[in-house]
Amino acid sequence: MTDADTTTRTVTTKGAWDPAAGTPHHVLDHAHLPVMTLRESALANNTAVMQAYVDRHGLLFAPHMKTHMAPDLAARQIDAGAWGVTVASVQQAMVAWEHGVHRILVANEVLDPAGLAWLASRRTVDPDADVLCYVDSAAGVAAAVAAQGTVAGELHVLVELGFPGGRTGVRSPDDARALALLAHDAGLVLRGVSGYEGGLPGVDAAREYVAGVLDVAEDVRGLVDGRELLSMGGSAWFDAVVDAVADRTDDLDVLLRSGAYLTHDDGFYAERTPFGRHPAEGSLVAAIEVWGRVTSCPEPGLAFVAVGKRDISFDEGLPVVRSVRSVRPTLPGGPAGATQVVPPPGAVTVTRLDDQHCYLALADGAPELTPGDVVVFGISHPCTVFDKWRQVHVLADDDTVLRTIATWF
């Protein structure tokens, strides 16, 4: 046996801080950069704005937990009034369940027999649980029926209606009606219909599509035992759902699934959020920041920060620079990061990301950067930044760390 076999190793999670620092403390005190942070004030605002919106429009709300996969944040959403959570997979459903969330919508067809059996058994474990998934094919119905027969339980399903060129779901209303009848006659518990309008190019196209899904929901209502469920709503065009169902919810529960609202962003959803089109309904605030240290300024107009594709999202637009914190030891007084500069628009631009490096182009008006300074980035598309972190710090507006939360990917 080698020394390596017997040595106990301490593993430091990316973004961790030295626990000897105590709480509360400034985010840059004892930090191992880069770190991802969330603003508590933004989380509180966004939670209140969105829950008030769904309450005002008479909707149920199951925010998509895949955005953050953080039980702490899911608990916040449910405490504010959410019906439960939406997830994308059985594995994510298991995480939610083990953290006490027993109202779960799996917004996909499930074909894995073990996963289907687990879903079907939930009401046996907890009679008050409500766990559902989609079907969008005869093969999905057959797999669900087979799995249901292996456990003492039942599978509750929604028929998913998509659109040509879109993501999942049957492609026509006739196919949706036929699949609903097949699921019902095969012994599954048909709860209603679902759709996803987020892949459409704009809110007008989304309204037309949602109206079609709503028509199918009315057509299959006779196959549904009890009150029917219609589940829709991404984070970009959910106002199209609200418009379509405004006068048609007397015997229909509309379950909205939007998830990115909680943290919002500085790019993709900042441009598309319905709150931008309907400012009287409220406004969202970007909560996510990723902090990284300048490591090199090798030539005029160029600087490098130790933040890369492994640390920050880039699939729906590059990060933006929100501020620069000067931490040069020659500056007198104050805690780390006390000197803050917000560059004018276009002065500091992210042009490229490598695995561990961010390229900054410095134009006229850019603050002077030197190795050791800290750059605070805003992101575009929250769903693909959370999965890069196992610990996320929640900050007060003075950059004090209030607590650290865990993600479960």
Helices and strands as residue ranges (DSSP letters): H 3-6, G 19-21, E 25-26, E 35-39, H 40-56, E 60-61, G 65-67, H 71-79, E 85-87, H 90-98, E 103-109, H 113-120, H 122-125, E 130-135, H 138-148, E 156-160, H 173-186, E 189-194, H 203-219, G 221-223, E 228-232, H 238-245, E 252-256, G 260-262, H 268-272, H 274-277, G 279-281, E 288-299, E 302-305, E 320-326, E 339-341, E 348-353, E 358-362, E 374-378, H 383-386, E 391-395, E 400-406
